[in-house]
Amino acid sequence: MVAASRVTLELFLNMEETEPYSEYACGKVFAKPMPDRAHSTIQRFFVRVLCQFLERTPLGEVFPEFRCVFGPSGRERAFVPDLTYVAKEQLTADRYHMAPPDLAIEILSPDQNMSRFLDKIQFYLLNGVRLLLSPLATRSTEVICFQAFRFSSTRFSPSNAIFTFDRR
């Protein structure tokens, strides 16, 4: 669903939540693709691995589908990454995370609008967000890690997943 007319960020944040979640960019509201079983399985895997890591090393918290509002003043966007990691020092009691997340994980869906997705990725990178991108897969997943304008690609499965976070 695309909004017919432009809306302000304030109006968007006061709208009722939708299923699937909606995101806001450049005065427009966009519905995220509805997750399917494969998407949910990959998301659950990442939640489990990150939560196990963060139990041993309490550097922050991981959140599924947590709205993050950030960007230059007057050009903020509101995205809902599939998973968001926020460092302990950045955690607040706010309803939404009103800053760039420390890490955003996006699981690509086959019906994802690639133009909008690439715009979102560029916005993340320009605002200092580290990214993990995961296309849908069954047994193993190609994970593309972005930080600034460098990236690496790793093939992993549940048996060889290793996560580390550096402090900023």
Secondary structure, DSSP 8 states (H G I E B T S, - for coil): -B-SS---HHHHHHS---SS-EEEETTEEEE-----HHHHHHHHHHHHHHHHHHHHS-SEEEEET--EEESSTT--EEE--SEEEEEGGG--SSSSB-S--SEEEEEE-TT--HHHHHHHHHHHHHTT-EEEEEE--SS-EEEEEEETTEEEEEEE-TTS--------
